[in-house]
């Protein structure tokens, strides 16, 4: 089976009550949704990075016969952009993306029959964990890749990684955050150093797979900057207080959690998944050696 010939693209309408006019969610399907096997719904990170950097997971169709559904979350890539909502923290909340995922599942009629799996990466893993905690109809399995149980734990993990950096680079990051100035050569050099060690360790950097994501985040930073903040190393956007820790005990689907050895999603931010999700409470964590985010 060729993933190239099996790809199908489309858009589904998505009604957002506070937005005049209709929004839409762009999707791409590899495989046959009528195959009788649960499709894998892939939730990308960022927020706002688009789906392209995760297209390697389309091999699940070719190798295992599992259909794979990618989609661009609202506000980025090929889905509806909402630049008028830049800076509106009350709008860019988890519930918006939960509603969008629910709508996509309903529009593609994926809740019945064999059901579906969720694979979420980074922010997509955060969304996936929150979604799974609702025990939605049809959900079979969940993969949380480089996810975070809370922003508080994520911030602690990032601080631990920053302590490993050269002193001058740590100082550049601290000064940029104190002054809210993120355009100095010193800051950009420190951020590049951090990114090459903890975001993507391949050469050339960034890897070709990541180029579309970087492009989306640059072309329209509305979602990322509002939800994350002005810097990848700060958390003062609408997700600043986000946590799924108090909901993890509600996850009943079979779950896989993993991160990379050098991941920005530090081990400390994974611990609640293993302690609180009933399916593997107390189980050891899974780490991919030599990998970043």
C-alpha positions as CSV (number, residue, x, y, z in Angstrom):
1,X,0.0,0.0,0.0
2,X,1.4,3.4,-1.0
3,X,0.8,6.2,1.5
4,X,1.1,8.6,-1.4
5,X,-1.8,7.1,-3.3
6,X,-4.0,6.7,-0.2
7,X,-3.9,10.3,0.9
8,X,-7.2,12.1,0.9
9,X,-7.6,15.8,1.9
10,X,-10.7,17.7,2.9
11,X,-12.2,20.3,5.2
12,X,-15.0,20.1,7.8
13,X,-17.0,23.1,9.0
14,X,-16.4,24.1,12.6
15,X,-18.8,26.6,14.3
16,X,-17.2,28.7,17.0
17,X,-19.9,30.7,18.8
18,X,-17.9,33.8,19.4
19,X,-16.8,34.1,15.7
20,X,-19.0,35.5,13.0
21,X,-19.1,33.3,10.0
22,X,-18.0,29.7,9.6
23,X,-14.6,28.3,10.4
24,X,-13.2,25.1,9.1
25,X,-10.7,22.4,10.0
26,X,-8.4,21.0,7.3
27,X,-7.6,17.3,7.5
28,X,-5.6,14.7,5.6
29,X,-6.3,10.9,5.7
30,X,-3.9,8.1,4.9
31,X,-5.7,4.8,4.4
32,X,-9.3,3.6,4.3
33,X,-11.6,4.6,7.1
34,X,-13.9,1.8,6.2
35,X,-11.1,-0.8,6.6
36,X,-12.6,-2.0,9.9
37,X,-9.5,-0.9,11.9
38,X,-9.5,2.1,14.3
39,X,-7.9,5.1,12.7
40,X,-5.1,7.0,14.5
41,X,-6.0,10.7,15.0
42,X,-2.8,12.7,15.2
43,X,-2.8,15.9,17.4
44,X,0.1,18.2,16.5
45,X,2.0,20.5,18.8
46,X,3.0,24.1,18.9
47,X,0.4,25.2,19.6
48,X,0.1,26.3,16.0
49,X,2.7,24.1,14.3
50,X,0.5,22.3,11.8
51,X,0.5,18.6,11.0
52,X,3.2,18.2,8.4
53,X,6.1,17.6,10.8
54,X,4.3,14.4,12.0
55,X,3.6,12.9,8.6
56,X,6.1,10.1,9.3
57,X,3.3,8.5,11.3
58,X,1.4,7.9,8.0
59,X,3.6,4.8,7.8
60,X,1.1,3.2,10.3
61,X,-1.2,2.7,7.4
62,X,1.4,1.2,5.1
63,X,3.0,-1.0,7.7
64,X,0.1,-1.9,10.0
65,X,-3.1,-1.2,8.1
66,X,-4.1,1.5,10.5
67,X,-5.7,4.5,8.8
68,X,-4.2,7.8,10.0
69,X,-6.0,11.1,10.2
70,X,-3.9,14.3,10.5
71,X,-5.5,17.8,10.9
72,X,-4.5,21.4,11.4
73,X,-5.9,22.8,14.6
74,X,-7.8,26.1,14.3
75,X,-5.7,29.1,13.9
76,X,-2.9,27.6,11.9
77,X,-1.6,26.1,8.6
78,X,-4.5,25.1,6.3
79,X,-7.3,25.6,8.8
80,X,-9.1,28.9,9.5
81,X,-6.8,31.6,10.9
82,X,-8.1,34.1,13.4
83,X,-5.5,36.9,13.7
84,X,-8.2,39.2,15.2
85,X,-8.0,37.0,18.3
86,X,-4.3,37.6,18.9
87,X,-3.6,38.2,22.5
88,X,-7.1,37.0,23.6
89,X,-6.2,34.5,26.3
90,X,-9.9,33.9,27.2
91,X,-10.5,32.6,23.6
92,X,-7.4,30.4,23.1
93,X,-8.2,27.8,25.8
94,X,-8.1,24.1,25.9
95,X,-11.9,23.8,25.4
96,X,-11.7,25.4,22.0
97,X,-9.5,22.6,20.8
98,X,-11.5,19.9,22.6
99,X,-14.6,21.2,20.7
100,X,-12.7,21.1,17.4
101,X,-11.6,17.5,17.9
102,X,-15.1,16.5,18.9
103,X,-16.4,18.1,15.8
104,X,-13.9,16.4,13.5
105,X,-14.7,13.0,15.0
106,X,-18.4,13.6,14.5
107,X,-18.0,15.0,10.9
108,X,-15.9,12.0,9.9
109,X,-18.2,9.6,11.9
110,X,-15.4,8.0,13.8
111,X,-17.0,7.3,17.2
112,X,-18.9,4.2,16.1
113,X,-17.6,0.9,14.7
114,X,-14.0,0.1,15.6
115,X,-13.6,3.5,17.3
116,X,-10.3,5.4,17.1
117,X,-6.9,5.9,18.7
118,X,-5.3,9.3,19.7
119,X,-1.7,10.2,19.2
120,X,-0.7,13.6,20.6
121,X,2.7,15.2,20.4
122,X,3.8,18.0,22.8
123,X,0.9,20.4,23.1
124,X,-1.1,17.7,21.2
125,X,-0.3,15.3,24.0
126,X,-1.6,17.7,26.5
127,X,-4.8,18.0,24.6
128,X,-4.9,14.3,24.1
129,X,-4.6,13.6,27.8
130,X,-7.4,16.0,28.6
131,X,-9.5,14.5,25.9
132,X,-8.9,11.0,27.1
133,X,-9.8,12.0,30.7
134,X,-13.4,12.6,29.4
135,X,-13.6,8.9,28.4
136,X,-15.1,9.8,25.0
137,X,-17.1,7.3,23.1
138,X,-15.0,5.3,20.7
139,X,-11.6,6.0,22.2
140,X,-9.5,2.8,22.2
141,X,-5.9,3.8,22.9
142,X,-3.8,6.9,23.6
143,X,-0.2,7.8,22.9
144,X,1.2,10.8,24.7
145,X,4.5,11.8,23.0
146,X,6.6,14.4,24.7
147,X,3.5,15.6,26.5
148,X,3.2,17.6,29.7
149,X,1.1,16.9,32.8
150,X,1.1,20.6,33.8
151,X,2.8,23.8,32.8
152,X,4.1,24.2,36.3
153,X,6.1,21.0,36.0
154,X,7.1,21.9,32.4
155,X,8.6,25.2,33.7
156,X,10.5,23.3,36.4
157,X,11.9,20.9,33.8
158,X,13.0,23.7,31.5
159,X,14.8,25.4,34.4
160,X,16.7,22.2,35.1
161,X,17.7,22.0,31.4
162,X,18.8,25.7,31.4
163,X,21.1,25.0,34.4
164,X,23.1,22.8,32.1
165,X,23.9,25.6,29.7
166,X,27.0,27.8,29.7
167,X,26.9,30.7,32.2
168,X,26.9,33.4,29.6
169,X,23.9,31.8,27.8
170,X,21.9,31.4,31.0
171,X,22.6,35.0,31.7
172,X,21.4,36.1,28.2
173,X,18.1,34.1,28.7
174,X,17.6,35.6,32.2
175,X,18.2,39.2,31.0
176,X,15.9,38.8,28.0
177,X,13.1,37.6,30.3
178,X,13.6,40.3,32.9
179,X,13.4,43.0,30.2
180,X,10.9,41.2,27.9
181,X,13.3,41.7,25.1
182,X,13.8,38.7,22.9
183,X,15.6,40.1,19.8
184,X,19.2,40.5,21.0
185,X,22.0,38.5,19.3
186,X,22.9,37.0,22.7
187,X,19.4,35.7,23.4
188,X,19.1,34.2,19.9
189,X,22.4,32.5,20.2
190,X,21.4,31.0,23.6
191,X,18.0,29.9,22.2
192,X,19.7,28.3,19.2
193,X,22.0,26.4,21.5
194,X,19.1,25.2,23.7
195,X,17.0,24.2,20.6
196,X,19.8,22.2,19.0
197,X,20.2,20.2,22.2
198,X,16.6,19.8,23.4
199,X,14.3,20.5,20.5
200,X,15.9,18.8,17.5
201,X,19.4,17.2,17.6
202,X,19.6,16.4,13.9
203,X,22.0,18.0,11.4
204,X,21.2,20.1,9.5
205,X,19.1,22.0,12.0
206,X,16.2,22.2,11.8
207,X,15.5,18.9,10.1
208,X,13.5,19.1,6.9
209,X,10.5,17.6,8.6
210,X,10.4,20.6,11.0
211,X,10.6,23.3,8.4
212,X,6.8,23.6,7.7
213,X,6.2,23.9,11.5
214,X,8.7,26.7,11.9
215,X,7.2,28.4,8.8
216,X,3.6,28.2,10.2
217,X,4.7,29.6,13.6
218,X,6.5,32.5,11.9
219,X,3.9,33.3,9.3
220,X,1.0,33.5,11.9
221,X,2.2,33.5,15.5
222,X,-1.3,34.2,16.8
223,X,-2.0,30.9,18.5
224,X,1.5,30.2,19.7
225,X,2.2,33.6,21.2
226,X,-1.2,33.9,22.9
227,X,-1.1,30.4,24.4
228,X,2.6,30.0,25.1
229,X,4.1,33.5,25.3
230,X,6.8,35.5,23.5
231,X,9.6,32.9,24.0
232,X,9.7,29.1,23.7
233,X,11.3,29.1,27.2
234,X,8.6,31.1,29.0
235,X,5.1,30.2,30.0
236,X,3.0,33.4,30.4
237,X,0.3,32.7,27.8
238,X,-3.2,31.3,28.2
239,X,-1.7,27.9,29.1
240,X,0.3,29.3,32.0
241,X,-1.8,27.7,34.7
242,X,-2.8,24.6,32.6
243,X,-2.8,21.2,34.2
244,X,-4.4,17.8,33.6
245,X,-3.0,16.3,36.8
246,X,-6.4,16.3,38.6
247,X,-8.0,14.5,35.6
248,X,-5.5,11.7,34.9
249,X,-7.3,9.2,37.2
250,X,-10.2,9.3,34.7
251,X,-8.2,7.9,31.8
252,X,-9.4,4.4,31.2
253,X,-8.1,3.8,27.7
254,X,-4.8,1.9,27.2
255,X,-2.1,4.5,27.2
256,X,1.5,4.8,26.1
257,X,3.7,7.7,27.4
258,X,7.1,8.5,26.2
259,X,9.7,11.3,25.9
260,X,13.2,11.7,24.7
261,X,16.5,11.7,26.7
262,X,17.1,15.3,25.9
263,X,13.5,16.4,25.6
264,X,12.2,19.8,26.4
265,X,9.3,17.7,27.9
266,X,11.4,16.8,30.9
267,X,11.0,13.6,32.9
268,X,9.6,15.7,35.8
269,X,6.6,16.6,33.6
270,X,5.9,13.0,32.8
271,X,5.8,11.6,36.4
272,X,2.0,12.3,37.0
273,X,1.1,10.2,34.0
274,X,2.7,7.2,35.4
275,X,1.6,7.8,39.0
276,X,-2.0,8.7,38.3
277,X,-3.3,7.0,35.1
278,X,-4.8,3.7,36.5
279,X,-3.7,1.5,33.6
280,X,0.0,1.8,34.6
281,X,0.2,3.6,38.0
282,X,3.6,2.8,39.3
283,X,5.0,1.6,36.0
284,X,8.4,2.8,34.9
285,X,8.5,5.7,32.3
286,X,9.6,5.1,28.7
287,X,12.4,7.2,27.4
288,X,13.8,7.3,23.8
289,X,17.6,7.5,24.2
290,X,19.5,10.3,22.4
291,X,16.2,12.0,21.3
292,X,15.0,15.5,21.8
293,X,11.4,16.8,21.4
